[in-house]
Amino acid sequence: MEMKKRLTLELRNKKPGEVKELVLDNCRSDDGKIVGLSSDFENLEFLSMININLLSVSNLPKLNKLRKLELSDNRISGGLEVLAERTPNLTHLNLSGNKIKDINTLEPLKKLPNLHSLDLFNCEVTMLINYRESVFTLLPQLTYLDGFDADDQEAPDSDPEADGDGLEDEYENGEEGEEEDDDDDEDDLDEEVIDDEEDEDDDLEGEEEEDGVDDEEEDEEEDGEDDEEDEADDDLPRGEKRKRNLEDEGEEDAEEEEDDEDD
């Protein structure tokens, strides 16, 4: 994709002055030069043009607020004075994988007082004797060269503001917070389910107890009725009681005779 078309896509209907980060990696530059980029990107802080076949940065516009510039895997061999003139507040510069051969090629970078990090991986200049010592001597404002300081201490994580990592961290934290909230909600639901089950068990036990009480009451009522009948018999005069007993016996004998006749 051509650089101009890529710029249009990256803008996404925004005005150039609203853009703080711009990534144009792997598009095609015209004749090895920057095209379509203008000083209208006045608030641009991060610019990445990795592997776009750049030969020169001569067409880079004035970008006073630019802090980080990624130019790795191109064919730049010089002309770095343009950076000192048009990106005066640059703090990070990545020229890895370019055609930088001599230490003197880096001399224009002395005019970038805020330049703290410089990367030259896979450039021929890194093969020179005393390469690191020479670069730190030439550019005393540097803190890190190829990811390490003058004492070979590795650089900490890159600047989150320049890389846009701060936004990613906020987004990740937001997701974690949502996951934690979801976990809490699930725990609450589990507790409610357990409470409901316990309530159901209590209700069942209560019903069983009520059934037991009802059975006992029925038995007691039946026993009470039998007792009342016995008491009623006891209250009858002796003659009537005897008569009633004889009647009961007569009924039993009659039933036995009927059974014999049937046989």
Secondary structure by P-SEA (a helix, b strand, c coil): ccaaaaaaaaaccccccccccccccccccccccccccccccccccbbbbccccccccccccccccccbbbbccccccccccccccccccccbbbbcccccccccccccccccccccbbbbcccccccccaaaaaaaaacccccccccccccccccccccccccaaaaaaaaaaaaaaaaaaaaaaaaaaaaaaaaaaaaaaaaaaaaaaaaaaaaaaaaaaaaaaaaaaaaaaaaccaaaaaaaaaaaaaaaaaaaaaaaaac
